[in-house]
């Protein structure tokens, strides 16, 4: 009910001083006061938008780290495929299962958010959940574990981007949303640009604490997500 009221308030398009056909007095609505609306947007852009961009960046980093773990320190036999005794076919199955779970759980995840849990709480839960699963990759010893964990990543990440879009629609009017959504989406490109470099840097920790580099990759990126 609270979200519906906010969305209805944001979508109001009456102008201050407009007279309703069935009323003798002008209707006054603050939302159409452009000065106040711009001030509100600036506050949202400073507080909400950077956080959404950051967590969506983490979303793509955690989604793509399996590919980096596949080849990280492979020259010394310390990559994920070698340590987990995986074949290329089994790795492909893990990636496919991620996509399948992502497809199947996207709608149910957003159904839960829309009807049962506030968007801020649900998005926070998804962020924490896939962060914990990412850390769990540090302990993989066989292909079955990798496949199951990738499925869980797909389940928890499925509703995240649609949830971000829904959250933006709550706080911004319809003609203000496209730029904000585009900005959030652009941050996934940063993950693609720097994900490999981050993995390469973490790969130098190979052997520290008795752990392979790919395990440190999952630990560091997973902890970053959980702490966020």
Buried (B, 14 or more C-beta within 10 A) or exposed (E): EEBEEEEEEBEEEEEEEEEEEEEEEEBEBEBBBEEEBEEBBEEBBEEBBEEBBEBBBBBBBBBBBBBBBBBBBBEEEBBBBBBBEBEEEBBEBBBEBBEEBBEEBBEEBBEBBEEEEEBEEBBBBBBBBBBBBBBBBBEBEEBEBBBBBBBBBBBBBBBBBBBBBBBBBBBBBEEBBEEBBEBBBEBBEBBEEEBBEBBEEBBEBBEEEEBBBBBBBBBBBBBBBBEB
